[in-house]
Amino acid sequence: MRGIIPIILLILIEIYSYQVVKTLSRNKWIMLFYIIISILFILYLLFAFSSFDRSVGQTKFTLFTIGLFLLVYIPKILVTLILVTEDVFRVFEGAVNYFVDENSGSFLHSRRTFVSKIALGIAAIPFFSLLYGMTIGKYNFKVIKQTLFFDDLPADFDGTTLTQISDIHSGSFDNAEKIKYAIDLINAQQSDLVLFTGDIVNTHAKEMHPWIAIFKNIHQPVLGKYSVLGNHDYGEYIQWNSEEEKAKNFEEIKDLHRQIDFKLLMNEHVKIKKGTSELALVGVENWGVKFKKAGDLKKASAGLQPSDFKILMSHDPSHWEYEVKNDPNHYHLTLSGHTHGLQFGIEIPGIFKWSPVQYIYKQWAGLYENTGKYIYVNRGFGFHAYPGRVGIMPEITVIELKKSKKTV
């Protein structure tokens, strides 16, 4: 039954999509061309999905297939919804005419051309948006700057800047020049600290190998470069030939951080010193309410006091919601990623922000605050599944730490 329902829906979508073509054009060659293209595309999808290898996981081929599927079927789904709505009114209108006017003729009036034109126009919006996202949007890097004030920020850290990136997903990249440009953007910020909050690959350590030299060019800031793991770094979304193979891949993924000159924090903390002051940088393994819970906040913070100024790196923002924000140890700033903002949404800076992912994560993009404690959720550097970005662009975050001015 689970297989029959999608097939029925697919047939329904194709029938209604064909109705638009038939209503707007009576040219038999155009209709024949549409039918042939639709059949070929369905055959391609059947081949692509049937040949998916669970031992390999996501590849550039599967990325392209998912993108093509969304590009074709989201517009068709919108067309279907509009025409189904029209059919409801046509049936209602036919029923009324049947009982009121016996000479009304056909029970169902012919489909209205203007409705098909409206459906086609509305469907064009996601089509061109998704096409833009796959060609331009996925590398349309944005530098987003934020200034945060803290009463208890150690004096010597007043004005300190940090750059955060997250969710590299190197296995999805296909344009070295665009990645080099993004690294240049990171370096141009000249931050005191560079932090990476997880998901260096989609699954396999080898995905990062072509990009190591490029990421190694991230400048060495005065306060260092640090990182943590994300849910994809554990290799849990494919079938491995053995546990030994999976463990070997995990060790290789951890070593990637060393190869790009980042210090990987595994449920531990380091003291960052500046002048006579210091703050604690805490890094936990992935902890997600619906994902792997390897993060151990207590272990990572062993020996720290509530009065210590702390920056926490935790890949999944649900960790902040469920554990961190109410922890008595008081984590001043948490840096996360993971959501990618779903790579789809609408953002008008300072005015409006929406994405379907907000119905899953309370904190999904940007800055959030709770009783003087902050979390910043980076929108992600790379992309995964859908090979593009619409409305939610890849992000390089720059945060300036400022000491609050005492008021009399």
KELOZA-305262 format. One line per field, with one value per residue (C-alpha): residue number from 1; residue in three letters; chain; x, y, z. Coordinates in steps of 0.25 Angstrom, whole numbers, plus 5000, padded with zeros to 4 digits. Example, Ala and Ser with C-alpha at 12.3 -4.5 7.8 and 13.67 -1.06 7.14 Angstrom:
# KELOZA-305262
n <- c(1;2)
res <- c(ALA;SER)
chain <- c(A;A)
east <- c(5049;5055)
north <- c(4982;4996)
up <- c(5031;5029)
//
This chain:
# KELOZA-305262
n <- c(1;2;3;4;5;6;7;8;9;10;11;12;13;14;15;16;17;18;19;20;21;22;23;24;25;26;27;28;29;30;31;32;33;34;35;36;37;38;39;40;41;42;43;44;45;46;47;48;49;50;51;52;53;54;55;56;57;58;59;60;61;62;63;64;65;66;67;68;69;70;71;72;73;74;75;76;77;78;79;80;81;82;83;84;85;86;87;88;89;90;91;92;93;94;95;96;97;98;99;100;101;102;103;104;105;106;107;108;109;110;111;112;113;114;115;116;117;118;119;120;121;122;123;124;125;126;127;128;129;130;131;132;133;134;135;136;137;138;139;140;141;142;143;144;145;146;147;148;149;150;151;152;153;154;155;156;157;158;159;160;161;162;163;164;165;166;167;168;169;170;171;172;173;174;175;176;177;178;179;180;181;182;183;184;185;186;187;188;189;190;191;192;193;194;195;196;197;198;199;200;201;202;203;204;205;206;207;208;209;210;211;212;213;214;215;216;217;218;219;220;221;222;223;224;225;226;227;228;229;230;231;232;233;234;235;236;237;238;239;240;241;242;243;244;245;246;247;248;249;250;251;252;253;254;255;256;257;258;259;260;261;262;263;264;265;266;267;268;269;270;271;272;273;274;275;276;277;278;279;280;281;282;283;284;285;286;287;288;289;290;291;292;293;294;295;296;297;298;299;300;301;302;303;304;305;306;307;308;309;310;311;312;313;314;315;316;317;318;319;320;321;322;323;324;325;326;327;328;329;330;331;332;333;334;335;336;337;338;339;340;341;342;343;344;345;346;347;348;349;350;351;352;353;354;355;356;357;358;359;360;361;362;363;364;365;366;367;368;369;370;371;372;373;374;375;376;377;378;379;380;381;382;383;384;385;386;387;388;389;390;391;392;393;394;395;396;397;398;399;400;401;402;403;404;405;406;407;408)
res <- c(MET;ARG;GLY;ILE;ILE;PRO;ILE;ILE;LEU;LEU;ILE;LEU;ILE;GLU;ILE;TYR;SER;TYR;GLN;VAL;VAL;LYS;THR;LEU;SER;ARG;ASN;LYS;TRP;ILE;MET;LEU;PHE;TYR;ILE;ILE;ILE;SER;ILE;LEU;PHE;ILE;LEU;TYR;LEU;LEU;PHE;ALA;PHE;SER;SER;PHE;ASP;ARG;SER;VAL;GLY;GLN;THR;LYS;PHE;THR;LEU;PHE;THR;ILE;GLY;LEU;PHE;LEU;LEU;VAL;TYR;ILE;PRO;LYS;ILE;LEU;VAL;THR;LEU;ILE;LEU;VAL;THR;GLU;ASP;VAL;PHE;ARG;VAL;PHE;GLU;GLY;ALA;VAL;ASN;TYR;PHE;VAL;ASP;GLU;ASN;SER;GLY;SER;PHE;LEU;HIS;SER;ARG;ARG;THR;PHE;VAL;SER;LYS;ILE;ALA;LEU;GLY;ILE;ALA;ALA;ILE;PRO;PHE;PHE;SER;LEU;LEU;TYR;GLY;MET;THR;ILE;GLY;LYS;TYR;ASN;PHE;LYS;VAL;ILE;LYS;GLN;THR;LEU;PHE;PHE;ASP;ASP;LEU;PRO;ALA;ASP;PHE;ASP;GLY;THR;THR;LEU;THR;GLN;ILE;SER;ASP;ILE;HIS;SER;GLY;SER;PHE;ASP;ASN;ALA;GLU;LYS;ILE;LYS;TYR;ALA;ILE;ASP;LEU;ILE;ASN;ALA;GLN;GLN;SER;ASP;LEU;VAL;LEU;PHE;THR;GLY;ASP;ILE;VAL;ASN;THR;HIS;ALA;LYS;GLU;MET;HIS;PRO;TRP;ILE;ALA;ILE;PHE;LYS;ASN;ILE;HIS;GLN;PRO;VAL;LEU;GLY;LYS;TYR;SER;VAL;LEU;GLY;ASN;HIS;ASP;TYR;GLY;GLU;TYR;ILE;GLN;TRP;ASN;SER;GLU;GLU;GLU;LYS;ALA;LYS;ASN;PHE;GLU;GLU;ILE;LYS;ASP;LEU;HIS;ARG;GLN;ILE;ASP;PHE;LYS;LEU;LEU;MET;ASN;GLU;HIS;VAL;LYS;ILE;LYS;LYS;GLY;THR;SER;GLU;LEU;ALA;LEU;VAL;GLY;VAL;GLU;ASN;TRP;GLY;VAL;LYS;PHE;LYS;LYS;ALA;GLY;ASP;LEU;LYS;LYS;ALA;SER;ALA;GLY;LEU;GLN;PRO;SER;ASP;PHE;LYS;ILE;LEU;MET;SER;HIS;ASP;PRO;SER;HIS;TRP;GLU;TYR;GLU;VAL;LYS;ASN;ASP;PRO;ASN;HIS;TYR;HIS;LEU;THR;LEU;SER;GLY;HIS;THR;HIS;GLY;LEU;GLN;PHE;GLY;ILE;GLU;ILE;PRO;GLY;ILE;PHE;LYS;TRP;SER;PRO;VAL;GLN;TYR;ILE;TYR;LYS;GLN;TRP;ALA;GLY;LEU;TYR;GLU;ASN;THR;GLY;LYS;TYR;ILE;TYR;VAL;ASN;ARG;GLY;PHE;GLY;PHE;HIS;ALA;TYR;PRO;GLY;ARG;VAL;GLY;ILE;MET;PRO;GLU;ILE;THR;VAL;ILE;GLU;LEU;LYS;LYS;SER;LYS;LYS;THR;VAL)
chain <- c(A;A;A;A;A;A;A;A;A;A;A;A;A;A;A;A;A;A;A;A;A;A;A;A;A;A;A;A;A;A;A;A;A;A;A;A;A;A;A;A;A;A;A;A;A;A;A;A;A;A;A;A;A;A;A;A;A;A;A;A;A;A;A;A;A;A;A;A;A;A;A;A;A;A;A;A;A;A;A;A;A;A;A;A;A;A;A;A;A;A;A;A;A;A;A;A;A;A;A;A;A;A;A;A;A;A;A;A;A;A;A;A;A;A;A;A;A;A;A;A;A;A;A;A;A;A;A;A;A;A;A;A;A;A;A;A;A;A;A;A;A;A;A;A;A;A;A;A;A;A;A;A;A;A;A;A;A;A;A;A;A;A;A;A;A;A;A;A;A;A;A;A;A;A;A;A;A;A;A;A;A;A;A;A;A;A;A;A;A;A;A;A;A;A;A;A;A;A;A;A;A;A;A;A;A;A;A;A;A;A;A;A;A;A;A;A;A;A;A;A;A;A;A;A;A;A;A;A;A;A;A;A;A;A;A;A;A;A;A;A;A;A;A;A;A;A;A;A;A;A;A;A;A;A;A;A;A;A;A;A;A;A;A;A;A;A;A;A;A;A;A;A;A;A;A;A;A;A;A;A;A;A;A;A;A;A;A;A;A;A;A;A;A;A;A;A;A;A;A;A;A;A;A;A;A;A;A;A;A;A;A;A;A;A;A;A;A;A;A;A;A;A;A;A;A;A;A;A;A;A;A;A;A;A;A;A;A;A;A;A;A;A;A;A;A;A;A;A;A;A;A;A;A;A;A;A;A;A;A;A;A;A;A;A;A;A;A;A;A;A;A;A;A;A;A;A;A;A;A;A;A;A;A;A;A;A;A;A;A;A;A;A;A;A;A;A;A;A;A;A;A;A;A;A;A;A;A;A)
east <- c(5000;5011;5016;5003;4999;5011;5008;4994;4998;5008;4998;4988;4999;5003;4988;4985;4998;4995;4981;4988;4996;4983;4975;4986;4990;4983;4995;4997;5012;5013;5004;5012;5025;5020;5016;5029;5037;5029;5030;5045;5046;5038;5047;5059;5054;5051;5065;5071;5063;5065;5080;5082;5093;5091;5106;5110;5100;5098;5106;5106;5097;5087;5088;5085;5073;5067;5068;5062;5051;5047;5049;5039;5029;5027;5022;5013;5008;5004;4997;4990;4985;4979;4972;4966;4961;4955;4949;4942;4935;4932;4925;4918;4914;4909;4901;4894;4891;4886;4875;4872;4873;4869;4874;4887;4894;4907;4908;4922;4926;4939;4952;4954;4967;4969;4970;4981;4988;4988;4993;5004;5008;5008;5016;5027;5030;5036;5041;5050;5053;5058;5066;5073;5076;5083;5091;5094;5088;5096;5109;5103;5111;5106;5114;5105;5110;5105;5109;5106;5108;5111;5112;5122;5131;5145;5151;5162;5152;5144;5143;5148;5142;5139;5136;5127;5124;5116;5111;5122;5116;5129;5123;5113;5123;5125;5131;5145;5146;5133;5139;5152;5144;5136;5150;5154;5142;5145;5159;5155;5148;5161;5154;5162;5155;5150;5140;5134;5121;5121;5117;5130;5125;5112;5117;5131;5144;5149;5139;5147;5160;5159;5156;5167;5177;5166;5161;5175;5176;5167;5176;5182;5175;5182;5172;5172;5163;5154;5143;5133;5126;5112;5102;5107;5121;5118;5115;5101;5093;5098;5100;5115;5121;5126;5127;5142;5140;5131;5140;5152;5144;5140;5155;5158;5148;5153;5167;5161;5160;5175;5178;5171;5178;5166;5166;5155;5148;5142;5134;5145;5148;5160;5163;5165;5175;5176;5184;5181;5167;5162;5149;5145;5142;5134;5132;5122;5120;5107;5094;5081;5067;5064;5079;5091;5093;5108;5110;5113;5112;5116;5129;5132;5131;5137;5144;5137;5129;5116;5124;5134;5130;5127;5125;5119;5120;5109;5104;5089;5082;5072;5083;5081;5066;5066;5079;5087;5079;5074;5087;5092;5106;5102;5107;5107;5107;5104;5108;5100;5097;5090;5077;5082;5070;5064;5072;5058;5050;5048;5057;5055;5066;5061;5046;5042;5048;5041;5044;5037;5048;5043;5032;5042;5053;5050;5064;5067;5074;5081;5081;5072;5072;5067;5070;5083;5088;5089;5089;5093;5089;5098;5090;5101;5113;5109;5097;5091;5080;5074;5086;5083;5078;5065;5064;5073;5087;5100;5106;5119;5115;5124;5121;5127;5127;5125;5125;5113;5114;5110;5099;5098)
north <- c(5000;5010;5008;5009;5023;5030;5024;5028;5042;5043;5039;5049;5060;5056;5056;5070;5075;5070;5077;5091;5088;5082;5095;5105;5098;5090;5087;5072;5072;5081;5071;5059;5065;5068;5053;5048;5057;5053;5038;5040;5047;5037;5026;5034;5035;5020;5017;5027;5023;5008;5009;5017;5010;5010;5007;5019;5030;5043;5046;5057;5049;5047;5062;5065;5055;5061;5075;5071;5064;5077;5086;5078;5073;5085;5093;5081;5079;5094;5093;5080;5087;5099;5090;5081;5094;5098;5084;5085;5098;5092;5080;5089;5099;5087;5081;5095;5096;5082;5084;5099;5099;5087;5092;5096;5085;5078;5075;5080;5093;5092;5096;5111;5115;5127;5117;5109;5122;5126;5112;5112;5126;5122;5109;5117;5124;5112;5106;5119;5120;5106;5107;5120;5112;5101;5110;5123;5122;5110;5119;5132;5134;5145;5151;5154;5162;5163;5170;5164;5171;5164;5170;5160;5159;5159;5173;5169;5162;5175;5176;5162;5157;5142;5136;5124;5115;5102;5090;5090;5077;5076;5064;5073;5084;5085;5098;5101;5115;5118;5111;5119;5132;5128;5125;5139;5145;5138;5143;5157;5158;5157;5151;5148;5134;5124;5114;5102;5096;5082;5074;5074;5063;5057;5043;5039;5045;5044;5055;5065;5061;5070;5082;5081;5090;5101;5101;5100;5114;5120;5129;5126;5136;5141;5133;5120;5111;5101;5092;5081;5069;5069;5058;5055;5053;5039;5032;5027;5029;5018;5003;5000;4986;4985;4993;4994;5001;5011;5013;5015;5026;5033;5034;5039;5050;5054;5055;5064;5075;5074;5074;5088;5093;5093;5088;5078;5079;5065;5068;5077;5091;5100;5113;5125;5135;5150;5160;5156;5151;5138;5131;5116;5111;5098;5088;5076;5065;5065;5065;5066;5063;5055;5051;5045;5049;5048;5061;5062;5076;5072;5065;5076;5087;5079;5089;5101;5110;5118;5131;5127;5133;5122;5120;5107;5100;5090;5086;5084;5096;5086;5084;5098;5097;5084;5085;5097;5109;5105;5099;5105;5106;5118;5117;5132;5129;5116;5114;5104;5100;5088;5093;5100;5108;5097;5104;5109;5121;5136;5146;5161;5165;5172;5170;5156;5142;5129;5115;5102;5097;5107;5097;5087;5095;5107;5113;5111;5123;5135;5140;5136;5140;5134;5141;5147;5135;5135;5124;5128;5118;5118;5116;5107;5108;5097;5089;5075;5067;5079;5084;5099;5110;5118;5130;5125;5127;5121;5128;5133;5139;5150;5152;5164;5162;5175;5178;5185;5200;5202;5212;5221)
up <- c(5000;5003;4989;4982;4989;4983;4969;4970;4974;4963;4952;4957;4957;4943;4938;4943;4938;4924;4926;4926;4914;4907;4911;4907;4894;4884;4876;4875;4874;4886;4894;4888;4892;4906;4908;4903;4912;4924;4921;4919;4932;4940;4934;4939;4953;4954;4949;4959;4971;4968;4967;4980;4987;5002;5004;4997;5001;4995;4982;4972;4964;4975;4978;4963;4963;4976;4970;4957;4964;4972;4960;4952;4962;4972;4960;4956;4970;4970;4957;4962;4974;4966;4956;4967;4974;4960;4958;4972;4968;4954;4961;4970;4959;4951;4962;4964;4949;4949;4959;4956;4941;4933;4920;4925;4916;4920;4935;4935;4928;4920;4928;4928;4920;4930;4942;4934;4931;4946;4950;4940;4945;4959;4956;4949;4962;4969;4956;4954;4969;4970;4957;4962;4975;4968;4959;4967;4981;4986;4985;4988;5001;5011;5022;5034;5045;5060;5072;5086;5099;5112;5126;5130;5118;5122;5120;5110;5101;5099;5084;5081;5068;5064;5050;5050;5039;5040;5031;5020;5014;5005;4997;4991;4985;4970;4968;4974;4970;4978;4990;4989;4988;5001;5008;5003;5010;5023;5023;5019;5033;5040;5052;5065;5066;5055;5059;5051;5057;5050;5037;5030;5020;5016;5020;5015;5019;5005;5001;5007;5001;4989;4997;5008;5002;5000;5014;5019;5014;5025;5032;5046;5055;5068;5077;5068;5060;5067;5062;5067;5060;5054;5052;5038;5043;5050;5037;5042;5029;5020;5021;5024;5021;5035;5048;5046;5033;5039;5051;5041;5034;5047;5051;5037;5038;5052;5045;5034;5045;5048;5033;5031;5044;5053;5067;5069;5082;5087;5099;5105;5107;5105;5112;5102;5108;5104;5112;5126;5123;5119;5114;5113;5099;5101;5090;5090;5081;5074;5082;5075;5081;5068;5065;5071;5086;5087;5093;5108;5114;5128;5123;5114;5125;5136;5145;5140;5149;5146;5147;5136;5123;5113;5098;5095;5081;5079;5065;5067;5073;5079;5090;5094;5095;5103;5112;5110;5112;5126;5131;5144;5139;5130;5116;5111;5096;5088;5074;5065;5051;5046;5041;5028;5029;5021;5009;5006;5012;5011;5018;5019;5029;5041;5036;5033;5033;5030;5026;5028;5037;5048;5051;5055;5062;5071;5068;5053;5047;5054;5068;5080;5094;5107;5121;5116;5109;5094;5083;5069;5058;5046;5033;5027;5018;5008;5004;5005;4999;4990;4983;4984;4993;4991;5000;5011;5006;5011;5023;5029;5042;5049;5064;5072;5087;5094;5109;5114;5118;5132;5134;5146)
//
